[in-house]
């Protein structure tokens, strides 16, 4: 029988490219796995993080093989982003892709006596043939999901095929129960071996079984009166395959599975087991504060439980393959999962890059096929940031076809960047599709979201449409009585999500909506809102300790158990004769009391707004609804703390005014012109960067209008360099004043093009 040994303890590590050691390097740092070398600099705001090659080393004794011909494998659940494995000085395997499992047979290199030296070189350097190329998150390096040793007999369930489990389970509801199509994959099988299948219910009782010869191991069993897997009742069966040689079990694998059927319809949205249930949930990145992506199994489960507490029924696992621990948690808790590969933002022109996409997609599907929570395979995200080409479209067709070949039972999808044209070759490539829209943050107003969706739905009634990302920054330091876009306040984030939660509640034909993001996450290239190194759009802080007010508006919309939450508890010092108090609840009425006296009892849906006059000094507010209570304490002050307002907020309006002073008396009403040999707003950022003068003008405009900076070769430059100022400004929509784009074009057309 196989034996799995965890090798996570007592590793030696160096954060430099030290080269392959010939013996265990005692001078290296000692640590345990999981580990990433970017746990701090990946999101501490230092402006950059280490992207290089680092080395891990460990010794182990060769596992005893009770049967002749046994094999020993090293298993690495993930290594960011590339890894080379060595045993006793010999290279074993090189793997490209930072999020999937890979294994290697090391039997012939293992020593019969003494200790083996296992060395793994990890690298998160940029490679033109490895995805992701450039994206809005930190590419952590390291052995962040640990390392295992697996010993098996000579004949065993497969360990070599794209890191798969060796067992494939396809349940299907049928009248009177469910059919389970079972398939196992056997290495070195012969006529002496058979495969024994057993299906057990959640109580451990066997409910179906089959026996097949090893040379034809596929089977189909019937489970009578099978309980179906759903979001409300995620019922799991355990399927075990035992490789039998006469009266002896040689190897065994098992996996949990759930029987369910699902579909999407353009007019009615998502349906599971014959019931229409709109998918409403969140996106999730896998990192934590000062841990990076080196999470324990319990921490993955804690994330899943927090999302369950929110009331979500779906999770988009962005933008790469996540841990098996998290997929397990989704199976158990009843989430519908969108799982995807890191084909994101820009397509590499390296021909080998597409093969890396293919490899990562095969690993994603093959390794995760048995998880009933996964219903959607995602093949790309915001890929048009880097521009479109015939090859890009063809690559998508090939990836979609590969998905269907590997798994015809699930739906394919993709996430469009907001500026993707509503007509064109990027549509209908997948079964369903979604848009990443940030109206009210990166551009336009939040109120534009609903009309945009309605217009698309009217023009394309045949398309199953979802919203794969939407959100805005919410930093719990910033507060005020008049929240506005780009003030980064917790209050504006809450108002934004109040509106968007209602937008999706009113449109059940939106097959899925996913908040960006459940948790704040690391993005070393970012520096905005006074918090560098992170994306702060989470409903929960990166340390998982603080649920922002926006968390509770979704709890009000998505949960059934009575809840009530008073917003603004961190807006604790308030000035003025009166102050607004917002309360979220899923109950029809809320009563608010101030210092023990009833202020008012109101009836509303989800959002209850009260105006109160605070007494001097400290005040206690209590909200009651449906037998639940919540309280906060506020202090009335003469002047609110300056820290409540981000300084850049007051500077931004002045910056735009200064810009228009700079451009002078231009006729901004006349059509834009694009004289030959001059720069203009249709040039790419990369083209503009060839001229110090032209790029200086652009940088000044961006800095004054949006408070952002661009430095060639740094931050998210690779992701944005193919964009034009025109496209960037169009994304900003109504956030920029009339004439801003025209004035920028006028300044650029004064400068001669280089080259």
ZIKA-V958443 format. One record per residue. N is the residue number from 1. SS is DSSP state (H for helix, E for strand, L for the rest). NEAR is the number of other ideal C-beta (glycine too) atoms within 10 Angstrom. Layout:
BEGIN
n=N ss=SS near=NEAR
n=N ss=SS near=NEAR
END
This chain:
BEGIN
n=1 ss=L near=15
n=2 ss=L near=19
n=3 ss=E near=14
n=4 ss=E near=11
n=5 ss=E near=14
n=6 ss=E near=10
n=7 ss=L near=18
n=8 ss=L near=16
n=9 ss=L near=11
n=10 ss=L near=13
n=11 ss=E near=23
n=12 ss=E near=19
n=13 ss=E near=21
n=14 ss=E near=17
n=15 ss=L near=16
n=16 ss=L near=12
n=17 ss=L near=12
n=18 ss=L near=15
n=19 ss=L near=11
n=20 ss=L near=14
n=21 ss=L near=17
n=22 ss=L near=10
n=23 ss=L near=10
n=24 ss=L near=16
n=25 ss=L near=16
n=26 ss=L near=8
n=27 ss=L near=8
n=28 ss=L near=18
n=29 ss=E near=12
n=30 ss=E near=10
n=31 ss=E near=15
n=32 ss=L near=11
n=33 ss=L near=22
n=34 ss=L near=23
n=35 ss=L near=23
n=36 ss=L near=24
n=37 ss=L near=27
n=38 ss=L near=27
n=39 ss=L near=21
n=40 ss=L near=16
n=41 ss=L near=19
n=42 ss=L near=28
n=43 ss=L near=30
n=44 ss=L near=17
n=45 ss=L near=13
n=46 ss=L near=13
n=47 ss=L near=14
n=48 ss=L near=11
n=49 ss=L near=22
n=50 ss=L near=16
n=51 ss=L near=18
n=52 ss=L near=13
n=53 ss=E near=18
n=54 ss=E near=23
n=55 ss=E near=23
n=56 ss=E near=23
n=57 ss=E near=22
n=58 ss=E near=20
n=59 ss=E near=15
n=60 ss=E near=18
n=61 ss=E near=13
n=62 ss=L near=18
n=63 ss=L near=15
n=64 ss=L near=8
n=65 ss=L near=17
n=66 ss=L near=10
n=67 ss=L near=13
n=68 ss=L near=7
n=69 ss=L near=10
n=70 ss=L near=18
n=71 ss=E near=21
n=72 ss=E near=23
n=73 ss=E near=20
n=74 ss=E near=24
n=75 ss=E near=18
n=76 ss=E near=23
n=77 ss=L near=23
n=78 ss=L near=27
n=79 ss=L near=29
n=80 ss=E near=26
n=81 ss=L near=26
n=82 ss=E near=20
n=83 ss=E near=24
n=84 ss=E near=18
n=85 ss=E near=24
n=86 ss=E near=20
n=87 ss=E near=23
n=88 ss=L near=16
n=89 ss=L near=12
n=90 ss=E near=11
n=91 ss=E near=14
n=92 ss=E near=20
n=93 ss=E near=17
n=94 ss=E near=12
n=95 ss=E near=22
n=96 ss=E near=19
n=97 ss=L near=25
n=98 ss=L near=27
n=99 ss=L near=25
n=100 ss=L near=25
n=101 ss=L near=23
n=102 ss=E near=23
n=103 ss=E near=22
n=104 ss=E near=20
n=105 ss=E near=17
n=106 ss=L near=22
n=107 ss=H near=17
n=108 ss=H near=10
n=109 ss=H near=19
n=110 ss=L near=19
n=111 ss=L near=12
n=112 ss=L near=5
n=113 ss=L near=6
n=114 ss=L near=10
n=115 ss=E near=14
n=116 ss=E near=18
n=117 ss=E near=20
n=118 ss=E near=23
n=119 ss=E near=24
n=120 ss=E near=24
n=121 ss=E near=21
n=122 ss=E near=27
n=123 ss=E near=22
n=124 ss=L near=26
n=125 ss=L near=13
n=126 ss=L near=13
n=127 ss=L near=17
n=128 ss=L near=12
n=129 ss=L near=16
n=130 ss=L near=25
n=131 ss=L near=29
n=132 ss=L near=25
n=133 ss=L near=22
n=134 ss=L near=21
n=135 ss=L near=23
n=136 ss=L near=19
n=137 ss=L near=26
n=138 ss=L near=28
n=139 ss=L near=24
n=140 ss=L near=26
n=141 ss=L near=30
n=142 ss=E near=28
n=143 ss=L near=27
n=144 ss=L near=28
n=145 ss=L near=27
n=146 ss=L near=22
n=147 ss=L near=23
n=148 ss=E near=17
n=149 ss=E near=21
n=150 ss=E near=18
n=151 ss=E near=21
n=152 ss=E near=27
n=153 ss=L near=21
n=154 ss=L near=15
n=155 ss=L near=21
n=156 ss=E near=24
n=157 ss=E near=24
n=158 ss=L near=18
n=159 ss=L near=22
n=160 ss=L near=14
n=161 ss=L near=15
n=162 ss=L near=19
n=163 ss=L near=21
n=164 ss=L near=22
n=165 ss=L near=23
n=166 ss=L near=22
n=167 ss=E near=24
n=168 ss=E near=20
n=169 ss=E near=25
n=170 ss=E near=17
n=171 ss=E near=26
n=172 ss=E near=14
n=173 ss=E near=17
n=174 ss=E near=13
n=175 ss=L near=5
n=176 ss=L near=10
n=177 ss=E near=17
n=178 ss=E near=27
n=179 ss=E near=17
n=180 ss=E near=24
n=181 ss=E near=14
n=182 ss=E near=24
n=183 ss=E near=17
n=184 ss=E near=25
n=185 ss=L near=18
n=186 ss=E near=19
n=187 ss=E near=19
n=188 ss=L near=13
n=189 ss=L near=23
n=190 ss=L near=11
n=191 ss=L near=8
n=192 ss=L near=12
n=193 ss=E near=19
n=194 ss=E near=17
n=195 ss=E near=25
n=196 ss=E near=16
n=197 ss=E near=23
n=198 ss=E near=17
n=199 ss=E near=24
n=200 ss=E near=18
n=201 ss=L near=16
n=202 ss=L near=12
n=203 ss=L near=6
n=204 ss=L near=7
n=205 ss=L near=8
n=206 ss=E near=11
n=207 ss=E near=19
n=208 ss=E near=23
n=209 ss=E near=13
n=210 ss=E near=18
n=211 ss=E near=13
n=212 ss=E near=17
n=213 ss=E near=13
n=214 ss=H near=19
n=215 ss=H near=11
n=216 ss=H near=9
n=217 ss=L near=23
n=218 ss=L near=12
n=219 ss=E near=19
n=220 ss=E near=14
n=221 ss=E near=19
n=222 ss=E near=15
n=223 ss=E near=20
n=224 ss=E near=9
n=225 ss=L near=8
n=226 ss=L near=24
n=227 ss=L near=16
n=228 ss=L near=18
n=229 ss=E near=26
n=230 ss=L near=20
n=231 ss=L near=20
n=232 ss=L near=9
n=233 ss=L near=11
n=234 ss=E near=19
n=235 ss=L near=16
n=236 ss=L near=18
n=237 ss=E near=24
n=238 ss=E near=15
n=239 ss=E near=23
n=240 ss=E near=16
n=241 ss=E near=29
n=242 ss=E near=19
n=243 ss=E near=28
n=244 ss=E near=18
n=245 ss=E near=17
n=246 ss=L near=8
n=247 ss=L near=5
n=248 ss=E near=10
n=249 ss=E near=11
n=250 ss=E near=21
n=251 ss=E near=24
n=252 ss=E near=16
n=253 ss=E near=19
n=254 ss=E near=16
n=255 ss=E near=19
n=256 ss=E near=18
n=257 ss=E near=25
n=258 ss=L near=23
n=259 ss=L near=25
n=260 ss=L near=21
n=261 ss=L near=16
n=262 ss=E near=21
n=263 ss=E near=17
n=264 ss=E near=21
n=265 ss=E near=13
n=266 ss=L near=15
n=267 ss=L near=10
n=268 ss=L near=14
n=269 ss=E near=22
n=270 ss=E near=28
n=271 ss=E near=16
n=272 ss=E near=20
n=273 ss=L near=15
n=274 ss=L near=10
n=275 ss=E near=11
n=276 ss=E near=13
n=277 ss=L near=18
n=278 ss=L near=20
n=279 ss=E near=27
n=280 ss=E near=23
n=281 ss=E near=25
n=282 ss=E near=26
n=283 ss=E near=26
n=284 ss=E near=28
n=285 ss=L near=25
n=286 ss=L near=26
n=287 ss=L near=26
n=288 ss=E near=22
n=289 ss=L near=19
n=290 ss=L near=13
n=291 ss=L near=22
n=292 ss=E near=27
n=293 ss=L near=30
n=294 ss=L near=24
n=295 ss=L near=23
n=296 ss=L near=13
n=297 ss=H near=16
n=298 ss=H near=9
n=299 ss=H near=18
n=300 ss=H near=21
n=301 ss=H near=17
n=302 ss=H near=15
n=303 ss=H near=24
n=304 ss=H near=22
n=305 ss=H near=12
n=306 ss=H near=19
n=307 ss=H near=24
n=308 ss=H near=18
n=309 ss=H near=14
n=310 ss=H near=23
n=311 ss=L near=19
n=312 ss=L near=26
n=313 ss=L near=23
n=314 ss=E near=27
n=315 ss=E near=28
n=316 ss=E near=31
n=317 ss=E near=25
n=318 ss=L near=27
n=319 ss=L near=24
n=320 ss=L near=29
n=321 ss=L near=27
n=322 ss=L near=27
n=323 ss=L near=24
n=324 ss=H near=18
n=325 ss=H near=19
n=326 ss=H near=23
n=327 ss=H near=24
n=328 ss=H near=18
n=329 ss=H near=23
n=330 ss=H near=27
n=331 ss=H near=23
n=332 ss=H near=15
n=333 ss=H near=17
n=334 ss=L near=18
n=335 ss=L near=28
n=336 ss=E near=25
n=337 ss=E near=24
n=338 ss=E near=27
n=339 ss=E near=24
n=340 ss=E near=27
n=341 ss=L near=30
n=342 ss=L near=26
n=343 ss=L near=29
n=344 ss=E near=26
n=345 ss=L near=25
n=346 ss=L near=23
n=347 ss=L near=24
n=348 ss=L near=21
n=349 ss=L near=10
n=350 ss=L near=14
n=351 ss=H near=10
n=352 ss=H near=12
n=353 ss=H near=19
n=354 ss=H near=19
n=355 ss=H near=12
n=356 ss=H near=21
n=357 ss=H near=25
n=358 ss=H near=15
n=359 ss=H near=19
n=360 ss=H near=26
n=361 ss=H near=25
n=362 ss=H near=20
n=363 ss=H near=22
n=364 ss=H near=29
n=365 ss=H near=22
n=366 ss=H near=18
n=367 ss=H near=21
n=368 ss=H near=23
n=369 ss=L near=20
n=370 ss=L near=21
n=371 ss=L near=20
n=372 ss=L near=26
n=373 ss=L near=26
n=374 ss=E near=22
n=375 ss=E near=24
n=376 ss=E near=28
n=377 ss=E near=28
n=378 ss=E near=26
n=379 ss=E near=25
n=380 ss=E near=28
n=381 ss=E near=26
n=382 ss=L near=25
n=383 ss=H near=23
n=384 ss=H near=22
n=385 ss=H near=23
n=386 ss=H near=23
n=387 ss=L near=14
n=388 ss=L near=15
n=389 ss=L near=11
n=390 ss=H near=8
n=391 ss=H near=12
n=392 ss=H near=17
n=393 ss=H near=14
n=394 ss=H near=12
n=395 ss=H near=20
n=396 ss=H near=22
n=397 ss=H near=13
n=398 ss=H near=15
n=399 ss=H near=25
n=400 ss=H near=20
n=401 ss=H near=12
n=402 ss=H near=18
n=403 ss=H near=25
n=404 ss=H near=16
n=405 ss=H near=10
n=406 ss=H near=16
n=407 ss=L near=19
n=408 ss=L near=8
n=409 ss=L near=13
n=410 ss=L near=18
n=411 ss=E near=20
n=412 ss=E near=21
n=413 ss=E near=28
n=414 ss=E near=27
n=415 ss=E near=27
n=416 ss=E near=23
n=417 ss=L near=19
n=418 ss=L near=20
n=419 ss=L near=16
n=420 ss=L near=20
n=421 ss=L near=11
n=422 ss=L near=14
n=423 ss=L near=9
n=424 ss=L near=10
n=425 ss=L near=14
n=426 ss=L near=21
n=427 ss=L near=16
n=428 ss=L near=11
n=429 ss=L near=18
n=430 ss=L near=24
n=431 ss=L near=18
n=432 ss=L near=23
n=433 ss=E near=22
n=434 ss=E near=26
n=435 ss=E near=22
n=436 ss=E near=21
n=437 ss=L near=25
n=438 ss=L near=20
n=439 ss=E near=25
n=440 ss=L near=25
n=441 ss=L near=21
n=442 ss=L near=18
n=443 ss=E near=21
n=444 ss=L near=20
n=445 ss=L near=14
n=446 ss=L near=22
n=447 ss=L near=11
n=448 ss=H near=15
n=449 ss=H near=23
n=450 ss=H near=17
n=451 ss=H near=11
n=452 ss=H near=16
n=453 ss=H near=22
n=454 ss=H near=14
n=455 ss=H near=11
n=456 ss=H near=14
n=457 ss=H near=16
n=458 ss=H near=8
n=459 ss=H near=10
n=460 ss=L near=16
n=461 ss=L near=11
n=462 ss=L near=8
n=463 ss=L near=16
n=464 ss=L near=24
n=465 ss=E near=22
n=466 ss=E near=28
n=467 ss=E near=24
n=468 ss=E near=25
n=469 ss=E near=24
n=470 ss=L near=26
n=471 ss=L near=27
n=472 ss=L near=25
n=473 ss=L near=24
n=474 ss=L near=26
n=475 ss=E near=21
n=476 ss=L near=18
n=477 ss=L near=16
n=478 ss=L near=24
n=479 ss=L near=23
n=480 ss=L near=18
n=481 ss=L near=15
n=482 ss=L near=9
n=483 ss=L near=18
n=484 ss=L near=11
n=485 ss=L near=19
n=486 ss=L near=20
n=487 ss=L near=24
n=488 ss=L near=24
n=489 ss=E near=27
n=490 ss=H near=26
n=491 ss=H near=24
n=492 ss=H near=25
n=493 ss=H near=28
n=494 ss=H near=24
n=495 ss=H near=23
n=496 ss=H near=26
n=497 ss=H near=25
n=498 ss=H near=22
n=499 ss=H near=17
n=500 ss=H near=25
n=501 ss=H near=22
n=502 ss=H near=16
n=503 ss=H near=21
n=504 ss=H near=22
n=505 ss=H near=16
n=506 ss=L near=11
n=507 ss=L near=18
n=508 ss=L near=15
n=509 ss=L near=20
n=510 ss=L near=22
n=511 ss=L near=27
n=512 ss=E near=27
n=513 ss=E near=26
n=514 ss=E near=28
n=515 ss=E near=27
n=516 ss=L near=26
n=517 ss=L near=22
n=518 ss=L near=27
n=519 ss=E near=24
n=520 ss=L near=28
n=521 ss=E near=27
n=522 ss=E near=29
n=523 ss=E near=23
n=524 ss=E near=26
n=525 ss=E near=23
n=526 ss=E near=22
n=527 ss=E near=17
n=528 ss=E near=20
n=529 ss=L near=22
n=530 ss=L near=16
n=531 ss=E near=19
n=532 ss=E near=16
n=533 ss=E near=21
n=534 ss=E near=28
n=535 ss=E near=25
n=536 ss=L near=24
n=537 ss=L near=25
n=538 ss=L near=29
n=539 ss=L near=29
n=540 ss=E near=22
n=541 ss=L near=18
n=542 ss=L near=22
n=543 ss=L near=12
n=544 ss=L near=17
n=545 ss=L near=8
n=546 ss=L near=14
n=547 ss=E near=18
n=548 ss=L near=23
n=549 ss=H near=25
n=550 ss=H near=28
n=551 ss=H near=24
n=552 ss=H near=25
n=553 ss=H near=27
n=554 ss=H near=24
n=555 ss=H near=22
n=556 ss=H near=23
n=557 ss=H near=21
n=558 ss=H near=16
n=559 ss=L near=16
n=560 ss=L near=7
n=561 ss=L near=9
n=562 ss=L near=12
n=563 ss=L near=19
n=564 ss=E near=25
n=565 ss=E near=21
n=566 ss=E near=24
n=567 ss=L near=27
n=568 ss=L near=21
n=569 ss=L near=16
n=570 ss=L near=16
n=571 ss=L near=24
n=572 ss=L near=16
n=573 ss=E near=14
n=574 ss=E near=22
n=575 ss=L near=14
n=576 ss=L near=13
n=577 ss=L near=7
n=578 ss=L near=12
n=579 ss=E near=19
n=580 ss=E near=16
n=581 ss=E near=23
n=582 ss=E near=18
n=583 ss=E near=26
n=584 ss=E near=28
n=585 ss=E near=27
n=586 ss=L near=20
n=587 ss=L near=18
n=588 ss=L near=11
n=589 ss=E near=13
n=590 ss=E near=24
n=591 ss=E near=18
n=592 ss=E near=21
n=593 ss=E near=18
n=594 ss=E near=19
n=595 ss=L near=13
n=596 ss=L near=7
n=597 ss=E near=6
n=598 ss=E near=11
n=599 ss=E near=18
n=600 ss=E near=13
n=601 ss=E near=14
n=602 ss=E near=16
n=603 ss=E near=9
n=604 ss=L near=13
n=605 ss=L near=12
n=606 ss=L near=19
n=607 ss=E near=20
n=608 ss=E near=26
n=609 ss=E near=11
n=610 ss=E near=21
n=611 ss=E near=10
n=612 ss=E near=19
n=613 ss=L near=12
n=614 ss=L near=21
n=615 ss=L near=12
n=616 ss=L near=8
n=617 ss=E near=9
n=618 ss=E near=12
n=619 ss=E near=18
n=620 ss=E near=13
n=621 ss=E near=23
n=622 ss=E near=18
n=623 ss=E near=24
n=624 ss=E near=20
n=625 ss=E near=25
n=626 ss=L near=15
n=627 ss=L near=8
n=628 ss=E near=16
n=629 ss=E near=13
n=630 ss=E near=20
n=631 ss=E near=12
n=632 ss=E near=18
n=633 ss=E near=10
n=634 ss=E near=23
n=635 ss=E near=13
n=636 ss=E near=17
n=637 ss=L near=15
n=638 ss=L near=7
n=639 ss=L near=7
n=640 ss=L near=17
n=641 ss=L near=12
n=642 ss=H near=7
n=643 ss=H near=11
n=644 ss=H near=18
n=645 ss=L near=17
n=646 ss=L near=22
n=647 ss=H near=10
n=648 ss=H near=16
n=649 ss=H near=18
n=650 ss=H near=10
n=651 ss=H near=12
n=652 ss=H near=18
n=653 ss=H near=10
n=654 ss=H near=10
n=655 ss=H near=16
n=656 ss=H near=16
n=657 ss=H near=12
n=658 ss=H near=12
n=659 ss=H near=19
n=660 ss=H near=16
n=661 ss=H near=8
n=662 ss=H near=13
n=663 ss=H near=17
n=664 ss=L near=9
n=665 ss=L near=6
n=666 ss=L near=14
n=667 ss=L near=8
n=668 ss=L near=16
n=669 ss=L near=8
n=670 ss=L near=9
n=671 ss=L near=5
n=672 ss=L near=15
n=673 ss=L near=10
n=674 ss=L near=13
n=675 ss=L near=10
n=676 ss=L near=5
n=677 ss=L near=8
n=678 ss=E near=16
n=679 ss=L near=27
n=680 ss=L near=23
n=681 ss=L near=24
n=682 ss=L near=14
n=683 ss=L near=21
n=684 ss=E near=15
n=685 ss=H near=20
n=686 ss=H near=15
n=687 ss=H near=19
n=688 ss=H near=28
n=689 ss=L near=19
n=690 ss=L near=14
n=691 ss=L near=19
n=692 ss=H near=11
n=693 ss=H near=14
n=694 ss=H near=24
n=695 ss=H near=21
n=696 ss=H near=12
n=697 ss=H near=21
n=698 ss=H near=22
n=699 ss=H near=16
n=700 ss=H near=16
n=701 ss=H near=26
n=702 ss=H near=19
n=703 ss=H near=15
n=704 ss=H near=19
n=705 ss=H near=19
n=706 ss=H near=20
n=707 ss=L near=17
n=708 ss=L near=13
n=709 ss=L near=12
n=710 ss=L near=19
n=711 ss=L near=13
n=712 ss=L near=14
n=713 ss=L near=8
n=714 ss=L near=12
n=715 ss=L near=21
n=716 ss=L near=18
n=717 ss=H near=16
n=718 ss=H near=20
n=719 ss=H near=20
n=720 ss=H near=19
n=721 ss=L near=20
n=722 ss=L near=17
n=723 ss=L near=18
n=724 ss=E near=17
n=725 ss=H near=23
n=726 ss=H near=16
n=727 ss=H near=19
n=728 ss=H near=23
n=729 ss=H near=22
n=730 ss=H near=15
n=731 ss=H near=16
n=732 ss=H near=16
n=733 ss=H near=16
n=734 ss=H near=13
n=735 ss=H near=18
n=736 ss=L near=18
n=737 ss=L near=14
n=738 ss=L near=10
n=739 ss=L near=15
n=740 ss=H near=20
n=741 ss=H near=20
n=742 ss=H near=18
n=743 ss=H near=19
n=744 ss=H near=25
n=745 ss=H near=22
n=746 ss=H near=20
n=747 ss=H near=22
n=748 ss=H near=25
n=749 ss=L near=18
n=750 ss=L near=12
n=751 ss=L near=19
n=752 ss=E near=11
n=753 ss=L near=17
n=754 ss=L near=12
n=755 ss=L near=5
END
